Amino acid sequence: MSLIAQAAVIAVILLHLTFLLLEMFFWDKPIGLKIFNQSREQASRTKTLAANQGLYNGFLAAGLIWGLMRGSHGIESVLFFLACILVAGVFGAITVKRSILYIQALPAAIAILLIHFS
């Protein structure tokens, strides 16, 4: 895997760790309320769901880290987790908010392409 492909995967990891932090710990804090455009009441009602979602984002990041740590033996794992992120991003764009396509799915797609062409 090329250095630029690895950098793209690391960027996706950082995004998903950020999602973990926002959804698990800052969902009902001012930054979370602003980013997710919701009221305190909405955040309070959905806090446990968001924490669960954040945990899943953490697992996706962990899978990518694990794949990278395996070196050339981990490329299939990295591609699997990137594909999961891509599908989740497309689904989120269809069912929740279109911007998820650009924030989540696009970085994963770029990383997949960079891996395939490296």
Secondary structure, 3 states (H helix, E strand, C coil): CCHHHHHHHHHHHHHHHHHHHHHHHCCCCHHHHHHCCCCHHHHHHHHHHHHHHHHHHHHHHHHHHHHHHCHHHHHHHHHHHHHHHHHHHHHHHHHCCCHHHHHHHHHHHHHHHHHHCC
